[in-house]
Amino acid sequence: MEYNPNTPHQRGTKSFESLTFKEQALSINAQCSVLEKAIRAHARRAAQERRDANAALERCVRQVERLTARLRQSSS
């Protein structure tokens, strides 16, 4: 999803709660894509700084797994 400053949510005039179900789904999907790119960039930076890129990636993956577990727990 490309940034569009003309959409109300991205201008900050609409809260996430006020978005429609479809708009919320699109926003969540976009945020997940941004998170994936950020995690991959973090692993690349770790490699550039001669750190263990796999360990950095795994730490991020575990963090996302903990988030997933919290979401599953709160929905039961």
Buried (B, 14 or more C-beta within 10 A) or exposed (E): EEEEEEBEBBEEEEEEEEBEEEBBEBBEEBEEEEBEEEBEEBBEEBEEEEEEBEEBBEBBEEEEEEEEEEEEEEEE
